[in-house]
Structures are given as C-alpha cells and as structure tokens.
Amino acid sequence: MLDTFRREIQAWLAANCPASMRTPMTEDDIVWGGRNPSFPSQDAKVWLERMAVRGWTVPEWPQEYGGGGLSPEEARILREEMQRLGCRPPLYSFGIWMLGPVLLRYGTEAQKKSFLPPIARAEIRWAQGYSEPDAGSDLAHLQTRAEKRGDDFIINGSKVWTSYADESDWIFCLVRTDPQALKQKGISFLLIDMKQPGIKAEPIRLISGASPFCEVFFKDARTPAHNLVGPLNGGWQIAKDLLTHERQAISTIGQKPDEQSLEAFCAEKLGMIDGQLADPGFRDRLSAWHMDHAAFQLTLEREAALQRAGHSPGPTSSIFKYVGSELNKRKFELMMEASGFGSLIWEGTGSARELQLNREWLRSKGNSIEGGTSEIQLNVIAKRVLGLP
C-alpha cells in the first residue's frame, strides 16, 4: 500500500514541481504568504498553489482544516520524495510551525475552522508576540495588558524581537489579563489582527545590516473575545507548548541544505591535496562538525519517529534548539575561517557569496538568543531532562 503511495507521489511531484523549484534556495527565495504575498518567481507561486490544493503544505493536518489528511507514514514518504527530487519547501510559516499545532490542541472548533485553512493556503502571515523589553528570558514577567470590555479585549503594551512583525497580518500574543495574579497565573493567549490603528511595528536593525526583528506597540488595540485561545488566565501552558514547536523549528535552521556546500566551499577556498583539504588542522575541525551534524540529524529523525507514534514534543526540544544553534554557528565560523581575508569584505569587490557570508555569520549569533537563550535551554535541560537538583 505504501509502495503504491510512494509511486503516486513520485509521479505527482515529477509532473507538478517546476524545474526551478528543484534548485537550492536562498533567503530571497523564501515564500511567506500573507494577505499581500510576494513571490520570487511565477514558478514559486504555482508550486505553492499546487501544494496547497492537495493540502500538502501541512500534510498531516486533517483535511477539514486545510491539511492533506496523510498518515505519519505517508507524510514521511512525501518528505522523502521531495528531498530526493530536491523540491523546495513551498511555504515558510510561523502559523504552520507554531500556532497551528496549539490551535489543533487547544482551539475551539470555530477557531480551527476560521484560522487553520487560511494558514494552510498561505493566506495569513503570523507573528509571535512573546518577548518584551523587560521580559525576555523571564517571559512570565510580561506586562502587556489585555482588559475585557464588552465583547472585546483592549490591549496596551509592547513586544520586542518580534520576527517580521512589520510584514505580518496577525499576531499570536501573550498578554496579562489578571494583573493581581502572580506571574504565570495571570497570562492569556490572544489572536490579534495587526492591521488596525492601535498597532505599530518598528523594525530593529541588526549588526548584520538586516532588520527581521521589530518592536511592536499596542495602544488601545482590539480583538474580539472569541479570539482567546484556551481559558482566561490559562495561557501559560499554551505558551510553553508552543515554545517546544518553535525550538524544534529553530534547531533545524541551516542544517540540512548546506552540508555538501559547506565542504565544497571549504575545498574551493583552501585547496585539495590527494583528495583531502590541504589544511590538516582545518580538516579535523570540519570532520568533527560533520560527525556532530550527522549525529544531530539521526537524533532529530528518532524524535520525529516518536512524535509520529503519538509522543508530544517536550523539554527535549531544548536539546535540539541548543545543539542546532551551536551547529549553525560553528558552520559559519568554519566558512569564515576558510574564506580568510575574503570574509572581511562588507561591500564593493568580492564574490556575491563572500559579501553575503559575513552577514550570515553575524546573523547566526542570534540563533543562541531567539526562541529562548542558550543559557535558558541549558537550565531546562538540567532541570526537566536530566532531573538535576
């Protein structure tokens, strides 16, 4: 049965994935969707539309919520065949990676039917409203307020390090709904339309020169009370569950696509002698990265198998987030070292890859901060995974 399904997938992908969507992608090629989506090419638009019609942007979601309704085994085959053919992901989405799983678990039927199909069809782009200027690692200290007035919540406060908030349509947001309660006990989880006068998003410029993060200001912003996910003042458990999905997503950033190109890049910069990198010390460091990378991939696959068997992601996601972040930083450190003085070029002469490399190296430093700092992840691992006192 699965063999027949695999052959059907192979035939469908060969017929429907445009040739240009079977090539390596850069950050500029990513499709985020949204109310006013932009596409790097017509082929990217076609590829997304074809996958969305089949529900294969979210293959394991139920069909009634815009998904493909595939079994875990069928979804694994789809991923394997896409990887074998070199198919690009048709869509990147915080709605898929983070919000979708918690709506499937905690959302009302009306919320699922209202929000999940547009997420699957790439019609809504979501931002995450968690961190605040005085509530980063200590997230439970957040002070953004939501006051119930009639059929609405009125929101006042601010969020920071909110990825792509200036380009997003909606935001899933942690807010304080009981200011008298101690920390976690007075927090709720709200869905808020960002396209209203009471919300302003201002980009934050990073050392890499890019501005993917924003500070978001709420001044008497509104959202209907039916956009409360879960119980009033019961948002902390939802927030923790969502973080496990976020950390798993961050853990895989930069891992799979560039393994071969890393080796090729270093060979080009350092040269080869008798089929090996000319620099033996660098060769040892590169080999160590490859072994750690391979072990990490096998561990991720084992965890994916457990989740397909019904296990929910738990505190082990902190391990994946921490190790994935460190591997990605090490990868760019190796590329910078191999490039030598070429890695110092910021503008002007130099290859396009060298001009981009130092920006990517600087950006990788944020991997150990976003989604919970490495220090916080190590604390979670020590307490909740290893059970240390």
RATA-V54570 format. One record per helix or strand of 3 or more residues. SS is the DSSP state (helix for helix, strand for strand). FROM is the first residue (numbers start at 1). LEN is the number of residues. If there is no record, write none. Layout:
{{SS/FROM/LEN} {SS/FROM/LEN}}
This chain:
{{helix/2/15} {helix/19/4} {helix/27/3} {helix/42/13} {helix/56/3} {helix/63/3} {helix/72/14} {helix/94/13} {helix/109/12} {strand/126/4} {helix/139/3} {strand/145/5} {strand/152/12} {helix/165/3} {strand/170/7} {helix/183/4} {strand/187/7} {strand/199/6} {strand/213/12} {helix/225/3} {helix/235/17} {helix/259/12} {helix/280/29} {helix/317/28} {helix/352/17} {helix/374/12}}
